[in-house]
């Protein structure tokens, strides 16, 4: 059983964190220096939990519904060609800004801002877009944070109370503001209102449906990791808003969401949490050694 756990943990961690994930983890947790957030903060609790696997997949799907965001990814990165590279970079950014030193976190933010400046283009109707646009950044942030929070409340090891959820939104907003989001939401209610305000802009484009299909059904994973991925996939679909299903070609199955998806989410996060135990223990040891 220990060997199976190690194989699953290695496969999942390598795909999410990328080929340099282990080295990044040692640097993030092992480098001494001040951090933006304490280890017992709401953002550390959410971003350090296995429920992030479910939340991350939901965020990827939800973000595709904004045509400008989807176009930017399609033209400048590509889900099909570099989806796992994007996932690894996002995972690294979240880890650095949540758990890394202030110097490393500031460097990560500066790098992302430089990349955003270069990501520009035109939508099919001639409307220009820019990844550095505060409005577009607000959508990406809101979809991401809402997904992480919902997944954590459903599948996290210790869900947050109302004050903790507001604290999480506010702390995530600190990072978002540094990236260029203007007045990011500070409470769970404000986050919901922001998401609702984007509804008129959202739609399922052919690019979005193709991206979602690739994310869900074409993961380049070894056989040992596929059952866990299938459970994460089912749980992530189960957390998607009802209004988002048809535009993205996702099934609307309330009974399945309440039963099968719920069970899959708990099984998947429990398995991943178990599989990653050794890595988490190493992280705690490094952080204790270098407060």
N, C-alpha and C positions, 0 to 999 in steps of 0.2 A: 504494500500500500504506500509506503514511503517513497519507493521508486516511481510509482505512478503519480503521486503528488508532485514530485520534483519535475517529471516530464511535462505535466499539465502546466505547472507554474512557469517553467522555462519557456514553453511554447506561447502561452498567453502573454507573459511579460515581454518576450522578444518582439511579438507583433505590435503590441501597444506602445512600448517604449523605444523600439528600434534596435538596430545592432549595437549601438553605443549606450543602451539603456543602463546596463550595470555600472559602467563608468560614470555616467551622469548621476546615478543614484548615490554613488560614493561621494562625488563632489558636492551634491546638493545637501546631503545630510551630514557629511563629514567635515566640511569646511567651517572653521570657527568664525564667529562674527555675529553681529545683530541681525535679526530678521524683522520683516514687516509685521508678522503675526506670531503670537505665542503658540506653543504646541497644543494648548487646550482651547484654542479659539474655535469659533463655529466653522470658519472656512477650512481650518486644518482637519476638523472632524469630517466634514463633507468630502473634501478632496482626497483624504487619506483612506476612504472607505471603498470596499469592493463594489458598492452600488454605482460607482462612477463608470463602470463598464456599461451598465444599462443606460445611465444618463448620457454618456458620451454618444452612444448609438442613436438615442432619441434626438439629441442635439443636432447631429449630422443630418438626420432626416428632416427635422423641423426647419433648419436653416435653409434648405434647398427651396423652400416655398417663396422666398423673396427673389424675384427674377434677377435683380442686380447682383445680389450676393451669389446666386448660382452661376451667373454669367462670369463673374470675376474668378470664381474657382475653376470653371470649365476652361476659360481662356488662358489662365495664368498658372494653373496647377494641374487640375484634372483629377476627377475621382477614379477614373479607370486606370490611368497610368501611375498615379501617385497617391492613391487614397491612404495607403498604410503609412507612407512617408508623412502625409499631412497629419494623420492621427498621432504618429510619434512626435512630431514637432509640437502639436497642441498639448500632448501629454507632458512633454518636457517643459513647455512654457508654464503650464499650471503648477507643476512640481516646483520649478524654480521660484515663481512668484509667491507661492504659498509657504514653502519650506526652506528655500534657499536664503543665502545671505542678502543683505540689502544691496551690496555692490553687484552681485550676480543678477538679482531681480531687476535692478535698474538697467543693467546691460541687456537683459532679455527684452524688456519693454522698448528700449531704444532700437534694438534690431528689428522688432516687429513694426515699429513706426516707420523705419526706413524702407522696409519691404512694402508696406501699404502705399507709400508715396509713389512707388513705381507701378502699382497695379491700377491701371486706368483702361477705359475702353468705351464701347458704344453698344447699347441694346439694339435689338432688331428694328425697333421703331425710330432709331436715331438718337434716343436719349443717352447722354453721356453718363458714365458711372466712374466712381473712384473709391477704392478700398479705404481711403483716409477720410471719406465723408462721415462726419459725426452721426448723421442719421442712419447710415448703413451700419456703422459700428454699433450703434445702439440696438439695432435688430439682432445682430450676431451675438452681442452680449446677452440680451434678454432671453433669446432662445436657448442659449447655452446654460445660463444660470437657472432658468426655470426648469430645464431638463435635469440638471444635477440635483436641484433641491427636491423635485418630485420623486426622482429615483431614490434619493436618500430617505425621504419620508416613507416610501413604500418598502424599500429593501435594505436600508442602512442598518448597521448593527445597533445603533442607539439613535433613533430619530430625535430631531430637535423639537423643543417646545416653541410656542409662538414667539417669545423673545429671542430665542436662538435662531429662528428662521429669519427674523428681521435683522439680526446681527450678521447672519451669513450674507444676506442681500447687500447690506451696507459695506461689509468688508470686501466682497467681490467688486462692488462699485468703486472702491479705492483703486483697484488695479485697472478697471475699465476707464476711469477718469484719466489715468496716466497714459492710456492708449489713445485717448482723444474723444471718448464719449462725454458729451455735455450733460451735466446734471443726471448721472445715472440714478436709478431708483434706490431708495434707502430702506424700503420696507417691502414685505411680501405683497401687500395690497398695491403699492405703487408699481411693483414689477408686473402684477396681473393687469393693471390699467395700461401700462406701456405696451404689453403684448397685444392687448385688445385694440389699441390704437393703430397697430400695423395691419389689422385684418383686411382693410380695403386694398392694400398693396400686394397681398399674397395670392399666388396662384400656382398650379402645378404645370410647369412647362415640360416639354419633351426631355430637356436636359435634366430636369429635376427627377422625373420618373426613371430615367436611365441610371442616374446616380444612385437613387434609392435601391433600385434593383441590384446594382453591382454591390452596394454595401451589404445588402441582406443575403444575397444568394450566390455571390462569387468571391467568398473570402479565400485568399491563398493561404490556407492553414493546413497543418499536418493532421492526419486522421485522429490523433489523440485529443486534439483540441476542438474538433468539430461538434461533438455533443454539447460541450459547454457553450460554444458559440451559438448553437441552435437555441439553447435555452435563453441566452441573453437576447437574441433576436426576437424571440416570442415575447419576452417581457418588455422589450423596448417598443414593439408595435402596440402592445397592450396599454402603454402609457401615452400614446399619441392622442391628441384631441380628436374627437369624432369628426369635426369639420375638416380635418386635414387628410382623412383617409381617402376619399374619392379622388381629390386632386393628385395624390401621389400613387394611386393604384393599390392602396392598402385595404385589406378586408376590414369591414365593420362587423365585429362579432362580440356583442356585449357579454354574452354568457361565457364565451371562451376567455375574454379579458378578465372576467371575475374569477374564473376557476383555473384553467390551464395556464394562462399567462402569469397569473399570480403565483402559482406553484412553481413554474419554471424560473421566475425571477428569484424566488427565495432559494431554490435549489442551486441556481447558477451562482448567485453571490456567495452563498455558503461554501460552495465548492471552490470558487476563486479565492475566497478569504482563507480557506484551508490550504489551498495550493500555494499561496503566496506567503505563508507563515514564515518561512525561513528568511525571505527577503525583507519582510517587515521587521523581523527580529534584528536583522543586521542594521536596518535604518535606525531603529531605536537605540541600538548600541552606539552607533556613530554619533547620533545627536546627543546622547548622554556624555560621550567622551569629549565633545566639542560644543558646549552650550553657547 
